[in-house]
Amino acid sequence: MATSGTKRATKDVDQAAGHEAANPMPIRIPYLIGRTDRIVKRRLTEALAPHGITLPFFTAMSVLQARGSLSNAQLAERSFMSPQSANEIVKMMETKGWIVREADPTHGRVVKLSLTENARALLARCDETVKKLEAEMLEGIDPQHVDLLRQWLTQCARNLR
């Protein structure tokens, strides 16, 4: 079932396709990436809400799951948020029982953050929702092209760092 956001996004894409056909100058890739990013953020926010989790929480938890334990600064950098925002997110996640803090054995002043089992279970439920959204986004694209898209977007990010 398409949401109003989905219909609006489809209309935007259809209009962009019409623009490309009528205009010899193709739409710039940074614009397309930005537009896709806004649509994905909106749809993820909608999809995660029934799980009682926001997109910043999901992002931070996904980063911690992928990277293991991290410092607050590392989490902020890898989650695309300011250190101040990450600090607020960490405080709230700790209150919810989603993370634990432990002293870094290799550095006395650094505190490492890691997920609790409750957070891992919540993240697993959210991942199923996100997989469905990703499948919807990639519908009609050959799996080989999906792999290429992943490689190209990774390379674009690497080029701009």
Chimera marker file (.cmm) of the C-alpha trace (Angstrom):
<marker_set name="trace">
<marker id="1" x="0.000" y="0.000" z="0.000" r="1" g="1" b="0" radius="0.5"/>
<marker id="2" x="1.508" y="3.335" z="-1.022" r="1" g="1" b="0" radius="0.5"/>
<marker id="3" x="1.632" y="6.116" z="1.542" r="1" g="1" b="0" radius="0.5"/>
<marker id="4" x="1.091" y="9.741" z="0.632" r="1" g="1" b="0" radius="0.5"/>
<marker id="5" x="4.863" y="10.125" z="0.988" r="1" g="1" b="0" radius="0.5"/>
<marker id="6" x="5.366" y="7.335" z="-1.521" r="1" g="1" b="0" radius="0.5"/>
<marker id="7" x="2.923" y="8.921" z="-3.965" r="1" g="1" b="0" radius="0.5"/>
<marker id="8" x="4.641" y="12.292" z="-3.562" r="1" g="1" b="0" radius="0.5"/>
<marker id="9" x="8.071" y="10.715" z="-4.079" r="1" g="1" b="0" radius="0.5"/>
<marker id="10" x="6.846" y="8.879" z="-7.177" r="1" g="1" b="0" radius="0.5"/>
<marker id="11" x="5.398" y="12.118" z="-8.541" r="1" g="1" b="0" radius="0.5"/>
<marker id="12" x="8.759" y="13.854" z="-7.927" r="1" g="1" b="0" radius="0.5"/>
<marker id="13" x="10.607" y="11.088" z="-9.770" r="1" g="1" b="0" radius="0.5"/>
<marker id="14" x="8.120" y="11.166" z="-12.648" r="1" g="1" b="0" radius="0.5"/>
<marker id="15" x="8.464" y="14.944" z="-12.912" r="1" g="1" b="0" radius="0.5"/>
<marker id="16" x="12.249" y="14.644" z="-12.844" r="1" g="1" b="0" radius="0.5"/>
<marker id="17" x="12.120" y="12.052" z="-15.627" r="1" g="1" b="0" radius="0.5"/>
<marker id="18" x="9.942" y="14.402" z="-17.665" r="1" g="1" b="0" radius="0.5"/>
<marker id="19" x="12.385" y="17.222" z="-16.957" r="1" g="1" b="0" radius="0.5"/>
<marker id="20" x="15.279" y="15.107" z="-18.238" r="1" g="1" b="0" radius="0.5"/>
<marker id="21" x="13.381" y="14.284" z="-21.425" r="1" g="1" b="0" radius="0.5"/>
<marker id="22" x="12.509" y="17.941" z="-22.049" r="1" g="1" b="0" radius="0.5"/>
<marker id="23" x="15.845" y="19.399" z="-20.958" r="1" g="1" b="0" radius="0.5"/>
<marker id="24" x="19.150" y="18.417" z="-22.595" r="1" g="1" b="0" radius="0.5"/>
<marker id="25" x="20.978" y="19.093" z="-19.293" r="1" g="1" b="0" radius="0.5"/>
<marker id="26" x="20.581" y="16.009" z="-17.065" r="1" g="1" b="0" radius="0.5"/>
<marker id="27" x="19.714" y="16.420" z="-13.407" r="1" g="1" b="0" radius="0.5"/>
<marker id="28" x="22.923" y="16.585" z="-11.387" r="1" g="1" b="0" radius="0.5"/>
<marker id="29" x="23.816" y="13.483" z="-9.401" r="1" g="1" b="0" radius="0.5"/>
<marker id="30" x="24.310" y="15.396" z="-6.105" r="1" g="1" b="0" radius="0.5"/>
<marker id="31" x="20.721" y="16.622" z="-6.443" r="1" g="1" b="0" radius="0.5"/>
<marker id="32" x="19.449" y="13.080" z="-7.084" r="1" g="1" b="0" radius="0.5"/>
<marker id="33" x="21.393" y="11.752" z="-4.092" r="1" g="1" b="0" radius="0.5"/>
<marker id="34" x="20.057" y="14.552" z="-1.888" r="1" g="1" b="0" radius="0.5"/>
<marker id="35" x="16.484" y="13.998" z="-3.016" r="1" g="1" b="0" radius="0.5"/>
<marker id="36" x="16.791" y="10.259" z="-2.434" r="1" g="1" b="0" radius="0.5"/>
<marker id="37" x="18.312" y="10.912" z="0.990" r="1" g="1" b="0" radius="0.5"/>
<marker id="38" x="15.356" y="13.089" z="2.026" r="1" g="1" b="0" radius="0.5"/>
<marker id="39" x="12.834" y="10.507" z="0.831" r="1" g="1" b="0" radius="0.5"/>
<marker id="40" x="14.680" y="7.648" z="2.551" r="1" g="1" b="0" radius="0.5"/>
<marker id="41" x="14.937" y="9.607" z="5.823" r="1" g="1" b="0" radius="0.5"/>
<marker id="42" x="11.228" y="10.381" z="5.778" r="1" g="1" b="0" radius="0.5"/>
<marker id="43" x="10.255" y="6.796" z="4.969" r="1" g="1" b="0" radius="0.5"/>
<marker id="44" x="12.663" y="5.352" z="7.565" r="1" g="1" b="0" radius="0.5"/>
<marker id="45" x="11.285" y="7.697" z="10.200" r="1" g="1" b="0" radius="0.5"/>
<marker id="46" x="7.757" y="6.504" z="9.392" r="1" g="1" b="0" radius="0.5"/>
<marker id="47" x="8.795" y="2.832" z="9.327" r="1" g="1" b="0" radius="0.5"/>
<marker id="48" x="10.726" y="2.950" z="12.613" r="1" g="1" b="0" radius="0.5"/>
<marker id="49" x="8.055" y="4.833" z="14.596" r="1" g="1" b="0" radius="0.5"/>
<marker id="50" x="5.959" y="1.712" z="15.373" r="1" g="1" b="0" radius="0.5"/>
<marker id="51" x="9.073" y="0.206" z="16.987" r="1" g="1" b="0" radius="0.5"/>
<marker id="52" x="9.360" y="3.212" z="19.301" r="1" g="1" b="0" radius="0.5"/>
<marker id="53" x="12.691" y="4.276" z="17.861" r="1" g="1" b="0" radius="0.5"/>
<marker id="54" x="13.829" y="7.370" z="15.992" r="1" g="1" b="0" radius="0.5"/>
<marker id="55" x="16.166" y="7.481" z="13.020" r="1" g="1" b="0" radius="0.5"/>
<marker id="56" x="19.088" y="8.932" z="15.050" r="1" g="1" b="0" radius="0.5"/>
<marker id="57" x="18.729" y="6.119" z="17.607" r="1" g="1" b="0" radius="0.5"/>
<marker id="58" x="18.558" y="3.522" z="14.842" r="1" g="1" b="0" radius="0.5"/>
<marker id="59" x="21.622" y="4.987" z="13.130" r="1" g="1" b="0" radius="0.5"/>
<marker id="60" x="23.668" y="5.074" z="16.330" r="1" g="1" b="0" radius="0.5"/>
<marker id="61" x="22.626" y="1.550" z="17.308" r="1" g="1" b="0" radius="0.5"/>
<marker id="62" x="23.392" y="0.219" z="13.816" r="1" g="1" b="0" radius="0.5"/>
<marker id="63" x="26.849" y="1.794" z="13.949" r="1" g="1" b="0" radius="0.5"/>
<marker id="64" x="27.527" y="0.275" z="17.374" r="1" g="1" b="0" radius="0.5"/>
<marker id="65" x="26.384" y="-3.131" z="16.169" r="1" g="1" b="0" radius="0.5"/>
<marker id="66" x="28.577" y="-2.948" z="13.064" r="1" g="1" b="0" radius="0.5"/>
<marker id="67" x="31.664" y="-1.546" z="14.795" r="1" g="1" b="0" radius="0.5"/>
<marker id="68" x="31.445" y="-3.063" z="18.271" r="1" g="1" b="0" radius="0.5"/>
<marker id="69" x="32.233" y="-0.760" z="21.151" r="1" g="1" b="0" radius="0.5"/>
<marker id="70" x="33.070" y="2.852" z="20.313" r="1" g="1" b="0" radius="0.5"/>
<marker id="71" x="33.834" y="6.060" z="22.139" r="1" g="1" b="0" radius="0.5"/>
<marker id="72" x="31.296" y="8.879" z="22.088" r="1" g="1" b="0" radius="0.5"/>
<marker id="73" x="33.437" y="10.793" z="19.571" r="1" g="1" b="0" radius="0.5"/>
<marker id="74" x="33.750" y="7.774" z="17.271" r="1" g="1" b="0" radius="0.5"/>
<marker id="75" x="30.009" y="7.147" z="17.460" r="1" g="1" b="0" radius="0.5"/>
<marker id="76" x="29.280" y="10.786" z="16.575" r="1" g="1" b="0" radius="0.5"/>
<marker id="77" x="31.588" y="10.726" z="13.569" r="1" g="1" b="0" radius="0.5"/>
<marker id="78" x="30.307" y="7.427" z="12.214" r="1" g="1" b="0" radius="0.5"/>
<marker id="79" x="26.645" y="8.313" z="12.847" r="1" g="1" b="0" radius="0.5"/>
<marker id="80" x="26.854" y="11.642" z="10.972" r="1" g="1" b="0" radius="0.5"/>
<marker id="81" x="25.989" y="13.762" z="14.000" r="1" g="1" b="0" radius="0.5"/>
<marker id="82" x="27.667" y="16.422" z="16.072" r="1" g="1" b="0" radius="0.5"/>
<marker id="83" x="29.415" y="15.366" z="19.296" r="1" g="1" b="0" radius="0.5"/>
<marker id="84" x="26.752" y="17.284" z="21.245" r="1" g="1" b="0" radius="0.5"/>
<marker id="85" x="23.903" y="15.450" z="19.498" r="1" g="1" b="0" radius="0.5"/>
<marker id="86" x="25.648" y="12.115" z="19.975" r="1" g="1" b="0" radius="0.5"/>
<marker id="87" x="26.071" y="12.871" z="23.677" r="1" g="1" b="0" radius="0.5"/>
<marker id="88" x="22.326" y="13.521" z="24.018" r="1" g="1" b="0" radius="0.5"/>
<marker id="89" x="21.487" y="10.361" z="22.053" r="1" g="1" b="0" radius="0.5"/>
<marker id="90" x="23.869" y="8.330" z="24.234" r="1" g="1" b="0" radius="0.5"/>
<marker id="91" x="22.282" y="9.670" z="27.440" r="1" g="1" b="0" radius="0.5"/>
<marker id="92" x="18.804" y="8.747" z="26.192" r="1" g="1" b="0" radius="0.5"/>
<marker id="93" x="19.928" y="5.297" z="24.977" r="1" g="1" b="0" radius="0.5"/>
<marker id="94" x="21.528" y="4.641" z="28.357" r="1" g="1" b="0" radius="0.5"/>
<marker id="95" x="18.306" y="5.661" z="30.131" r="1" g="1" b="0" radius="0.5"/>
<marker id="96" x="16.358" y="3.256" z="27.897" r="1" g="1" b="0" radius="0.5"/>
<marker id="97" x="18.790" y="0.447" z="28.730" r="1" g="1" b="0" radius="0.5"/>
<marker id="98" x="20.077" y="0.164" z="25.163" r="1" g="1" b="0" radius="0.5"/>
<marker id="99" x="23.774" y="0.795" z="25.824" r="1" g="1" b="0" radius="0.5"/>
<marker id="100" x="26.361" y="0.268" z="28.525" r="1" g="1" b="0" radius="0.5"/>
<marker id="101" x="29.458" y="2.332" z="29.206" r="1" g="1" b="0" radius="0.5"/>
<marker id="102" x="32.767" y="0.701" z="30.050" r="1" g="1" b="0" radius="0.5"/>
<marker id="103" x="36.214" y="2.166" z="30.610" r="1" g="1" b="0" radius="0.5"/>
<marker id="104" x="38.588" y="1.598" z="27.691" r="1" g="1" b="0" radius="0.5"/>
<marker id="105" x="41.343" y="-0.683" z="29.028" r="1" g="1" b="0" radius="0.5"/>
<marker id="106" x="43.882" y="0.885" z="26.654" r="1" g="1" b="0" radius="0.5"/>
<marker id="107" x="43.107" y="4.515" z="27.502" r="1" g="1" b="0" radius="0.5"/>
<marker id="108" x="42.172" y="5.664" z="30.988" r="1" g="1" b="0" radius="0.5"/>
<marker id="109" x="39.989" y="8.623" z="30.019" r="1" g="1" b="0" radius="0.5"/>
<marker id="110" x="38.052" y="7.053" z="27.148" r="1" g="1" b="0" radius="0.5"/>
<marker id="111" x="34.691" y="5.405" z="27.768" r="1" g="1" b="0" radius="0.5"/>
<marker id="112" x="33.501" y="2.777" z="25.296" r="1" g="1" b="0" radius="0.5"/>
<marker id="113" x="29.834" y="2.310" z="24.452" r="1" g="1" b="0" radius="0.5"/>
<marker id="114" x="28.272" y="-0.996" z="23.487" r="1" g="1" b="0" radius="0.5"/>
<marker id="115" x="24.772" y="-2.333" z="22.888" r="1" g="1" b="0" radius="0.5"/>
<marker id="116" x="22.781" y="-4.334" z="25.414" r="1" g="1" b="0" radius="0.5"/>
<marker id="117" x="20.916" y="-7.496" z="24.455" r="1" g="1" b="0" radius="0.5"/>
<marker id="118" x="17.638" y="-5.524" z="24.561" r="1" g="1" b="0" radius="0.5"/>
<marker id="119" x="19.052" y="-3.097" z="22.014" r="1" g="1" b="0" radius="0.5"/>
<marker id="120" x="20.239" y="-5.934" z="19.778" r="1" g="1" b="0" radius="0.5"/>
<marker id="121" x="16.755" y="-7.490" z="19.843" r="1" g="1" b="0" radius="0.5"/>
<marker id="122" x="15.135" y="-4.138" z="19.004" r="1" g="1" b="0" radius="0.5"/>
<marker id="123" x="17.634" y="-3.560" z="16.220" r="1" g="1" b="0" radius="0.5"/>
<marker id="124" x="16.876" y="-6.998" z="14.744" r="1" g="1" b="0" radius="0.5"/>
<marker id="125" x="13.158" y="-6.130" z="14.598" r="1" g="1" b="0" radius="0.5"/>
<marker id="126" x="13.932" y="-2.747" z="13.031" r="1" g="1" b="0" radius="0.5"/>
<marker id="127" x="16.275" y="-4.340" z="10.493" r="1" g="1" b="0" radius="0.5"/>
<marker id="128" x="13.400" y="-6.408" z="9.123" r="1" g="1" b="0" radius="0.5"/>
<marker id="129" x="11.427" y="-3.209" z="8.571" r="1" g="1" b="0" radius="0.5"/>
<marker id="130" x="14.403" y="-1.496" z="6.940" r="1" g="1" b="0" radius="0.5"/>
<marker id="131" x="15.009" y="-4.497" z="4.650" r="1" g="1" b="0" radius="0.5"/>
<marker id="132" x="11.431" y="-4.172" z="3.363" r="1" g="1" b="0" radius="0.5"/>
<marker id="133" x="11.928" y="-0.472" z="2.670" r="1" g="1" b="0" radius="0.5"/>
<marker id="134" x="15.221" y="-1.151" z="0.905" r="1" g="1" b="0" radius="0.5"/>
<marker id="135" x="13.572" y="-3.846" z="-1.219" r="1" g="1" b="0" radius="0.5"/>
<marker id="136" x="10.835" y="-1.381" z="-2.182" r="1" g="1" b="0" radius="0.5"/>
<marker id="137" x="13.433" y="1.251" z="-3.087" r="1" g="1" b="0" radius="0.5"/>
<marker id="138" x="15.413" y="-1.181" z="-5.247" r="1" g="1" b="0" radius="0.5"/>
<marker id="139" x="12.389" y="-2.799" z="-6.916" r="1" g="1" b="0" radius="0.5"/>
<marker id="140" x="12.955" y="-3.265" z="-10.639" r="1" g="1" b="0" radius="0.5"/>
<marker id="141" x="16.739" y="-2.944" z="-10.389" r="1" g="1" b="0" radius="0.5"/>
<marker id="142" x="18.794" y="-5.976" z="-11.374" r="1" g="1" b="0" radius="0.5"/>
<marker id="143" x="20.731" y="-7.435" z="-8.383" r="1" g="1" b="0" radius="0.5"/>
<marker id="144" x="24.013" y="-6.956" z="-10.258" r="1" g="1" b="0" radius="0.5"/>
<marker id="145" x="23.180" y="-3.289" z="-10.685" r="1" g="1" b="0" radius="0.5"/>
<marker id="146" x="22.347" y="-3.052" z="-6.975" r="1" g="1" b="0" radius="0.5"/>
<marker id="147" x="25.860" y="-4.309" z="-6.211" r="1" g="1" b="0" radius="0.5"/>
<marker id="148" x="27.289" y="-1.744" z="-8.635" r="1" g="1" b="0" radius="0.5"/>
<marker id="149" x="25.189" y="1.013" z="-7.092" r="1" g="1" b="0" radius="0.5"/>
<marker id="150" x="26.521" y="0.080" z="-3.652" r="1" g="1" b="0" radius="0.5"/>
<marker id="151" x="30.108" y="0.151" z="-4.962" r="1" g="1" b="0" radius="0.5"/>
<marker id="152" x="29.625" y="3.450" z="-6.785" r="1" g="1" b="0" radius="0.5"/>
<marker id="153" x="28.012" y="5.213" z="-3.833" r="1" g="1" b="0" radius="0.5"/>
<marker id="154" x="30.769" y="3.918" z="-1.552" r="1" g="1" b="0" radius="0.5"/>
<marker id="155" x="33.373" y="5.244" z="-3.978" r="1" g="1" b="0" radius="0.5"/>
<marker id="156" x="31.608" y="8.618" z="-4.235" r="1" g="1" b="0" radius="0.5"/>
<marker id="157" x="31.688" y="8.955" z="-0.438" r="1" g="1" b="0" radius="0.5"/>
<marker id="158" x="35.342" y="7.915" z="-0.367" r="1" g="1" b="0" radius="0.5"/>
<marker id="159" x="36.192" y="10.489" z="-3.051" r="1" g="1" b="0" radius="0.5"/>
<marker id="160" x="34.632" y="13.305" z="-1.038" r="1" g="1" b="0" radius="0.5"/>
<marker id="161" x="36.249" y="12.526" z="2.320" r="1" g="1" b="0" radius="0.5"/>
<link id1="1" id2="2" r="1" g="1" b="0" radius="0.2"/>
<link id1="2" id2="3" r="1" g="1" b="0" radius="0.2"/>
<link id1="3" id2="4" r="1" g="1" b="0" radius="0.2"/>
<link id1="4" id2="5" r="1" g="1" b="0" radius="0.2"/>
<link id1="5" id2="6" r="1" g="1" b="0" radius="0.2"/>
<link id1="6" id2="7" r="1" g="1" b="0" radius="0.2"/>
<link id1="7" id2="8" r="1" g="1" b="0" radius="0.2"/>
<link id1="8" id2="9" r="1" g="1" b="0" radius="0.2"/>
<link id1="9" id2="10" r="1" g="1" b="0" radius="0.2"/>
<link id1="10" id2="11" r="1" g="1" b="0" radius="0.2"/>
<link id1="11" id2="12" r="1" g="1" b="0" radius="0.2"/>
<link id1="12" id2="13" r="1" g="1" b="0" radius="0.2"/>
<link id1="13" id2="14" r="1" g="1" b="0" radius="0.2"/>
<link id1="14" id2="15" r="1" g="1" b="0" radius="0.2"/>
<link id1="15" id2="16" r="1" g="1" b="0" radius="0.2"/>
<link id1="16" id2="17" r="1" g="1" b="0" radius="0.2"/>
<link id1="17" id2="18" r="1" g="1" b="0" radius="0.2"/>
<link id1="18" id2="19" r="1" g="1" b="0" radius="0.2"/>
<link id1="19" id2="20" r="1" g="1" b="0" radius="0.2"/>
<link id1="20" id2="21" r="1" g="1" b="0" radius="0.2"/>
<link id1="21" id2="22" r="1" g="1" b="0" radius="0.2"/>
<link id1="22" id2="23" r="1" g="1" b="0" radius="0.2"/>
<link id1="23" id2="24" r="1" g="1" b="0" radius="0.2"/>
<link id1="24" id2="25" r="1" g="1" b="0" radius="0.2"/>
<link id1="25" id2="26" r="1" g="1" b="0" radius="0.2"/>
<link id1="26" id2="27" r="1" g="1" b="0" radius="0.2"/>
<link id1="27" id2="28" r="1" g="1" b="0" radius="0.2"/>
<link id1="28" id2="29" r="1" g="1" b="0" radius="0.2"/>
<link id1="29" id2="30" r="1" g="1" b="0" radius="0.2"/>
<link id1="30" id2="31" r="1" g="1" b="0" radius="0.2"/>
<link id1="31" id2="32" r="1" g="1" b="0" radius="0.2"/>
<link id1="32" id2="33" r="1" g="1" b="0" radius="0.2"/>
<link id1="33" id2="34" r="1" g="1" b="0" radius="0.2"/>
<link id1="34" id2="35" r="1" g="1" b="0" radius="0.2"/>
<link id1="35" id2="36" r="1" g="1" b="0" radius="0.2"/>
<link id1="36" id2="37" r="1" g="1" b="0" radius="0.2"/>
<link id1="37" id2="38" r="1" g="1" b="0" radius="0.2"/>
<link id1="38" id2="39" r="1" g="1" b="0" radius="0.2"/>
<link id1="39" id2="40" r="1" g="1" b="0" radius="0.2"/>
<link id1="40" id2="41" r="1" g="1" b="0" radius="0.2"/>
<link id1="41" id2="42" r="1" g="1" b="0" radius="0.2"/>
<link id1="42" id2="43" r="1" g="1" b="0" radius="0.2"/>
<link id1="43" id2="44" r="1" g="1" b="0" radius="0.2"/>
<link id1="44" id2="45" r="1" g="1" b="0" radius="0.2"/>
<link id1="45" id2="46" r="1" g="1" b="0" radius="0.2"/>
<link id1="46" id2="47" r="1" g="1" b="0" radius="0.2"/>
<link id1="47" id2="48" r="1" g="1" b="0" radius="0.2"/>
<link id1="48" id2="49" r="1" g="1" b="0" radius="0.2"/>
<link id1="49" id2="50" r="1" g="1" b="0" radius="0.2"/>
<link id1="50" id2="51" r="1" g="1" b="0" radius="0.2"/>
<link id1="51" id2="52" r="1" g="1" b="0" radius="0.2"/>
<link id1="52" id2="53" r="1" g="1" b="0" radius="0.2"/>
<link id1="53" id2="54" r="1" g="1" b="0" radius="0.2"/>
<link id1="54" id2="55" r="1" g="1" b="0" radius="0.2"/>
<link id1="55" id2="56" r="1" g="1" b="0" radius="0.2"/>
<link id1="56" id2="57" r="1" g="1" b="0" radius="0.2"/>
<link id1="57" id2="58" r="1" g="1" b="0" radius="0.2"/>
<link id1="58" id2="59" r="1" g="1" b="0" radius="0.2"/>
<link id1="59" id2="60" r="1" g="1" b="0" radius="0.2"/>
<link id1="60" id2="61" r="1" g="1" b="0" radius="0.2"/>
<link id1="61" id2="62" r="1" g="1" b="0" radius="0.2"/>
<link id1="62" id2="63" r="1" g="1" b="0" radius="0.2"/>
<link id1="63" id2="64" r="1" g="1" b="0" radius="0.2"/>
<link id1="64" id2="65" r="1" g="1" b="0" radius="0.2"/>
<link id1="65" id2="66" r="1" g="1" b="0" radius="0.2"/>
<link id1="66" id2="67" r="1" g="1" b="0" radius="0.2"/>
<link id1="67" id2="68" r="1" g="1" b="0" radius="0.2"/>
<link id1="68" id2="69" r="1" g="1" b="0" radius="0.2"/>
<link id1="69" id2="70" r="1" g="1" b="0" radius="0.2"/>
<link id1="70" id2="71" r="1" g="1" b="0" radius="0.2"/>
<link id1="71" id2="72" r="1" g="1" b="0" radius="0.2"/>
<link id1="72" id2="73" r="1" g="1" b="0" radius="0.2"/>
<link id1="73" id2="74" r="1" g="1" b="0" radius="0.2"/>
<link id1="74" id2="75" r="1" g="1" b="0" radius="0.2"/>
<link id1="75" id2="76" r="1" g="1" b="0" radius="0.2"/>
<link id1="76" id2="77" r="1" g="1" b="0" radius="0.2"/>
<link id1="77" id2="78" r="1" g="1" b="0" radius="0.2"/>
<link id1="78" id2="79" r="1" g="1" b="0" radius="0.2"/>
<link id1="79" id2="80" r="1" g="1" b="0" radius="0.2"/>
<link id1="80" id2="81" r="1" g="1" b="0" radius="0.2"/>
<link id1="81" id2="82" r="1" g="1" b="0" radius="0.2"/>
<link id1="82" id2="83" r="1" g="1" b="0" radius="0.2"/>
<link id1="83" id2="84" r="1" g="1" b="0" radius="0.2"/>
<link id1="84" id2="85" r="1" g="1" b="0" radius="0.2"/>
<link id1="85" id2="86" r="1" g="1" b="0" radius="0.2"/>
<link id1="86" id2="87" r="1" g="1" b="0" radius="0.2"/>
<link id1="87" id2="88" r="1" g="1" b="0" radius="0.2"/>
<link id1="88" id2="89" r="1" g="1" b="0" radius="0.2"/>
<link id1="89" id2="90" r="1" g="1" b="0" radius="0.2"/>
<link id1="90" id2="91" r="1" g="1" b="0" radius="0.2"/>
<link id1="91" id2="92" r="1" g="1" b="0" radius="0.2"/>
<link id1="92" id2="93" r="1" g="1" b="0" radius="0.2"/>
<link id1="93" id2="94" r="1" g="1" b="0" radius="0.2"/>
<link id1="94" id2="95" r="1" g="1" b="0" radius="0.2"/>
<link id1="95" id2="96" r="1" g="1" b="0" radius="0.2"/>
<link id1="96" id2="97" r="1" g="1" b="0" radius="0.2"/>
<link id1="97" id2="98" r="1" g="1" b="0" radius="0.2"/>
<link id1="98" id2="99" r="1" g="1" b="0" radius="0.2"/>
<link id1="99" id2="100" r="1" g="1" b="0" radius="0.2"/>
<link id1="100" id2="101" r="1" g="1" b="0" radius="0.2"/>
<link id1="101" id2="102" r="1" g="1" b="0" radius="0.2"/>
<link id1="102" id2="103" r="1" g="1" b="0" radius="0.2"/>
<link id1="103" id2="104" r="1" g="1" b="0" radius="0.2"/>
<link id1="104" id2="105" r="1" g="1" b="0" radius="0.2"/>
<link id1="105" id2="106" r="1" g="1" b="0" radius="0.2"/>
<link id1="106" id2="107" r="1" g="1" b="0" radius="0.2"/>
<link id1="107" id2="108" r="1" g="1" b="0" radius="0.2"/>
<link id1="108" id2="109" r="1" g="1" b="0" radius="0.2"/>
<link id1="109" id2="110" r="1" g="1" b="0" radius="0.2"/>
<link id1="110" id2="111" r="1" g="1" b="0" radius="0.2"/>
<link id1="111" id2="112" r="1" g="1" b="0" radius="0.2"/>
<link id1="112" id2="113" r="1" g="1" b="0" radius="0.2"/>
<link id1="113" id2="114" r="1" g="1" b="0" radius="0.2"/>
<link id1="114" id2="115" r="1" g="1" b="0" radius="0.2"/>
<link id1="115" id2="116" r="1" g="1" b="0" radius="0.2"/>
<link id1="116" id2="117" r="1" g="1" b="0" radius="0.2"/>
<link id1="117" id2="118" r="1" g="1" b="0" radius="0.2"/>
<link id1="118" id2="119" r="1" g="1" b="0" radius="0.2"/>
<link id1="119" id2="120" r="1" g="1" b="0" radius="0.2"/>
<link id1="120" id2="121" r="1" g="1" b="0" radius="0.2"/>
<link id1="121" id2="122" r="1" g="1" b="0" radius="0.2"/>
<link id1="122" id2="123" r="1" g="1" b="0" radius="0.2"/>
<link id1="123" id2="124" r="1" g="1" b="0" radius="0.2"/>
<link id1="124" id2="125" r="1" g="1" b="0" radius="0.2"/>
<link id1="125" id2="126" r="1" g="1" b="0" radius="0.2"/>
<link id1="126" id2="127" r="1" g="1" b="0" radius="0.2"/>
<link id1="127" id2="128" r="1" g="1" b="0" radius="0.2"/>
<link id1="128" id2="129" r="1" g="1" b="0" radius="0.2"/>
<link id1="129" id2="130" r="1" g="1" b="0" radius="0.2"/>
<link id1="130" id2="131" r="1" g="1" b="0" radius="0.2"/>
<link id1="131" id2="132" r="1" g="1" b="0" radius="0.2"/>
<link id1="132" id2="133" r="1" g="1" b="0" radius="0.2"/>
<link id1="133" id2="134" r="1" g="1" b="0" radius="0.2"/>
<link id1="134" id2="135" r="1" g="1" b="0" radius="0.2"/>
<link id1="135" id2="136" r="1" g="1" b="0" radius="0.2"/>
<link id1="136" id2="137" r="1" g="1" b="0" radius="0.2"/>
<link id1="137" id2="138" r="1" g="1" b="0" radius="0.2"/>
<link id1="138" id2="139" r="1" g="1" b="0" radius="0.2"/>
<link id1="139" id2="140" r="1" g="1" b="0" radius="0.2"/>
<link id1="140" id2="141" r="1" g="1" b="0" radius="0.2"/>
<link id1="141" id2="142" r="1" g="1" b="0" radius="0.2"/>
<link id1="142" id2="143" r="1" g="1" b="0" radius="0.2"/>
<link id1="143" id2="144" r="1" g="1" b="0" radius="0.2"/>
<link id1="144" id2="145" r="1" g="1" b="0" radius="0.2"/>
<link id1="145" id2="146" r="1" g="1" b="0" radius="0.2"/>
<link id1="146" id2="147" r="1" g="1" b="0" radius="0.2"/>
<link id1="147" id2="148" r="1" g="1" b="0" radius="0.2"/>
<link id1="148" id2="149" r="1" g="1" b="0" radius="0.2"/>
<link id1="149" id2="150" r="1" g="1" b="0" radius="0.2"/>
<link id1="150" id2="151" r="1" g="1" b="0" radius="0.2"/>
<link id1="151" id2="152" r="1" g="1" b="0" radius="0.2"/>
<link id1="152" id2="153" r="1" g="1" b="0" radius="0.2"/>
<link id1="153" id2="154" r="1" g="1" b="0" radius="0.2"/>
<link id1="154" id2="155" r="1" g="1" b="0" radius="0.2"/>
<link id1="155" id2="156" r="1" g="1" b="0" radius="0.2"/>
<link id1="156" id2="157" r="1" g="1" b="0" radius="0.2"/>
<link id1="157" id2="158" r="1" g="1" b="0" radius="0.2"/>
<link id1="158" id2="159" r="1" g="1" b="0" radius="0.2"/>
<link id1="159" id2="160" r="1" g="1" b="0" radius="0.2"/>
<link id1="160" id2="161" r="1" g="1" b="0" radius="0.2"/>
</marker_set>
